[in-house]
Amino acid sequence: MLDHLSIQVEDFTAASAFYDTVLASLGSRRLLDFGEVIGYGDDLPRFWIGTASDRQPNRPCHIAFTAPDRAGVHAFFDAAVALGADVLHEPRSWPEYHPGYYGAFVRDPDGNNVEAVFHDFP
C-alpha cells in the first residue's frame, strides 16, 4: 500500500501549475507548501513535488491518480490538455487491464506518464 509519493521536477513553476490544476480536477489540493516542496492530497499530503536536488537525469515515471468516476477522468484529461500536456491516451476503457478500468494518460512538464483512473467495479 502506498502512503505517499514524491518526485523531483526540473521546472518547479511549470510542475506546480500543472499539478495544482489537474489534481484539483480530482478533488485534491495543496495541503503543505514549503516554497520549493509542495504536498497534495484531500486529507493528508500523499503526492509531493520538489525542485530537483541533484543533477541525476530525471527518468520518467508512471503516476496514476484515482478519479471518483468517469467524469473525473475526463475532467483530469481536459485540465491537462488545456495546460498543453502531451496526450498519450484519451479517456477510454482498458479491458486488457481489467473489466471496468477507465483511464486517460498525459505527460506532465517533466515527461512523466500521468494517469487518472476509475475502477468501475459492479
Kinemage of the C-alpha trace (Angstrom):
@kinemage 1
@onewidth
@group {chain A} dominant
@subgroup {mainchain}
@vectorlist {calphas} color= white
{ca met a 1} P 0.000 0.000 0.000
{ca leu a 2} L 1.346 3.395 -0.953
{ca asp a 3} L 1.486 6.013 1.810
{ca his a 4} L 2.915 8.847 -0.275
{ca leu a 5} L 4.986 9.535 -3.383
{ca ser a 6} L 7.445 12.333 -4.078
{ca ile a 7} L 9.008 13.276 -7.409
{ca gln a 8} L 11.699 15.784 -8.314
{ca val a 9} L 10.897 18.288 -11.039
{ca glu a 10} L 13.122 20.407 -13.256
{ca asp a 11} L 10.770 23.384 -13.657
{ca phe a 12} L 9.033 23.845 -10.315
{ca thr a 13} L 6.790 26.661 -11.564
{ca ala a 14} L 5.509 24.634 -14.528
{ca ala a 15} L 5.102 21.469 -12.462
{ca ser a 16} L 3.249 23.188 -9.619
{ca ala a 17} L 0.871 24.900 -12.072
{ca phe a 18} L 0.252 21.539 -13.774
{ca tyr a 19} L -0.419 19.605 -10.562
{ca asp a 20} L -2.432 22.442 -8.961
{ca thr a 21} L -4.804 22.236 -11.918
{ca val a 22} L -5.026 18.528 -12.721
{ca leu a 23} L -5.215 17.394 -9.093
{ca ala a 24} L -7.920 19.968 -8.340
{ca ser a 25} L -9.986 18.268 -11.060
{ca leu a 26} L -9.769 15.077 -8.931
{ca gly a 27} L -10.636 16.767 -5.627
{ca ser a 28} L -7.105 17.229 -4.271
{ca arg a 29} L -5.281 20.440 -3.415
{ca arg a 30} L -2.098 21.841 -1.927
{ca leu a 31} L -2.058 20.890 1.726
{ca leu a 32} L 1.525 21.872 2.520
{ca asp a 33} L 3.749 24.350 0.717
{ca phe a 34} L 7.368 24.797 1.795
{ca gly a 35} L 8.422 27.034 -1.076
{ca glu a 36} L 10.093 24.504 -3.359
{ca val a 37} L 8.310 21.453 -1.971
{ca ile a 38} L 4.525 21.003 -2.189
{ca gly a 39} L 2.355 18.250 -0.712
{ca tyr a 40} L -1.010 17.495 -2.347
{ca gly a 41} L -3.965 15.494 -1.118
{ca asp a 42} L -7.511 15.649 0.131
{ca asp a 43} L -6.959 14.820 3.802
{ca leu a 44} L -3.207 14.159 4.071
{ca pro a 45} L -0.407 15.030 1.647
{ca arg a 46} L 0.023 11.881 -0.406
{ca phe a 47} L 1.745 13.271 -3.503
{ca trp a 48} L 4.733 15.616 -3.317
{ca ile a 49} L 6.773 17.573 -5.828
{ca gly a 50} L 10.106 19.213 -5.125
{ca thr a 51} L 12.785 21.003 -7.074
{ca ala a 52} L 15.417 18.596 -8.401
{ca ser a 53} L 18.150 18.468 -5.779
{ca asp a 54} L 20.840 16.733 -7.815
{ca arg a 55} L 21.928 16.539 -11.407
{ca gln a 56} L 20.840 12.953 -11.937
{ca pro a 57} L 18.832 12.606 -15.126
{ca asn a 58} L 15.130 12.787 -14.491
{ca arg a 59} L 13.839 9.416 -15.573
{ca pro a 60} L 10.146 9.492 -16.420
{ca cys a 61} L 7.869 7.503 -14.145
{ca his a 62} L 4.234 6.475 -14.265
{ca ile a 63} L 1.857 8.009 -11.725
{ca ala a 64} L -1.823 7.045 -11.569
{ca phe a 65} L -4.304 9.152 -9.592
{ca thr a 66} L -7.708 7.813 -8.587
{ca ala a 67} L -10.709 9.517 -10.156
{ca pro a 68} L -14.100 9.331 -8.428
{ca asp a 69} L -15.879 8.381 -11.650
{ca arg a 70} L -15.555 8.508 -15.449
{ca ala a 71} L -16.411 12.210 -15.433
{ca gly a 72} L -13.427 12.744 -13.144
{ca val a 73} L -11.152 11.041 -15.684
{ca his a 74} L -12.462 13.433 -18.328
{ca ala a 75} L -12.066 16.466 -16.026
{ca phe a 76} L -8.430 15.495 -15.352
{ca phe a 77} L -7.776 14.948 -19.056
{ca asp a 78} L -9.423 18.232 -20.074
{ca ala a 79} L -7.484 20.159 -17.403
{ca ala a 80} L -4.170 18.645 -18.532
{ca val a 81} L -4.832 19.275 -22.230
{ca ala a 82} L -5.846 22.880 -21.500
{ca leu a 83} L -2.385 23.302 -19.926
{ca gly a 84} L -0.747 21.972 -23.093
{ca ala a 85} L 0.073 18.468 -21.818
{ca asp a 86} L 1.037 15.914 -24.437
{ca val a 87} L -1.735 13.354 -24.830
{ca leu a 88} L -0.642 9.745 -24.502
{ca his a 89} L -4.134 8.177 -24.444
{ca glu a 90} L -7.514 9.864 -24.423
{ca pro a 91} L -10.096 8.676 -21.865
{ca arg a 92} L -11.318 5.177 -22.643
{ca ser a 93} L -11.872 1.699 -21.263
{ca trp a 94} L -8.836 -0.558 -20.900
{ca pro a 95} L -10.301 -4.095 -20.714
{ca glu a 96} L -6.822 -5.601 -21.101
{ca tyr a 97} L -6.049 -4.278 -17.578
{ca his a 98} L -9.354 -5.465 -16.115
{ca pro a 99} L -13.070 -5.074 -16.840
{ca gly a 100} L -14.186 -1.639 -15.661
{ca tyr a 101} L -10.749 0.026 -15.948
{ca tyr a 102} L -11.266 3.525 -17.360
{ca gly a 103} L -8.322 5.873 -17.722
{ca ala a 104} L -6.580 8.711 -19.537
{ca phe a 105} L -2.842 9.314 -19.840
{ca val a 106} L -0.849 12.535 -20.406
{ca arg a 107} L 2.737 13.757 -19.964
{ca asp a 108} L 3.483 16.259 -17.207
{ca pro a 109} L 6.015 19.097 -17.779
{ca asp a 110} L 8.885 16.741 -16.830
{ca gly a 111} L 7.799 13.977 -19.206
{ca asn a 112} L 6.200 11.706 -16.611
{ca asn a 113} L 3.322 9.492 -17.709
{ca val a 114} L 0.441 10.736 -15.537
{ca glu a 115} L -2.891 8.946 -15.476
{ca ala a 116} L -6.319 9.397 -13.962
{ca val a 117} L -8.109 6.096 -13.488
{ca phe a 118} L -11.551 4.997 -12.369
{ca his a 119} L -12.164 1.361 -11.464
{ca asp a 120} L -15.802 0.747 -12.365
{ca phe a 121} L -16.484 -2.440 -10.441
{ca pro a 122} L -20.075 -3.707 -10.316
